[in-house]
């Protein structure tokens, strides 16, 4: 899965503040200044201990987009 183009943002589910995400999926983020970034999860390591967890991701920052929601 490649990073979405801005016109594909409408296909994302914005119905909740918290969602589970799996390796290979993309999360779309919007900050308080209506700037967007996409994160593609590439690896997750979860351990029973409270330390040593790992989340690897690739990202893309969209610099010239206004809020669409």
Protein Blocks (a to p, Z undefined) as FASTA:
>chain_A
ZZddfklmmmpcckbfbdcddehiacddddfkopacddddfbdcddfbfghiacdddddd
dfkbccfZZ
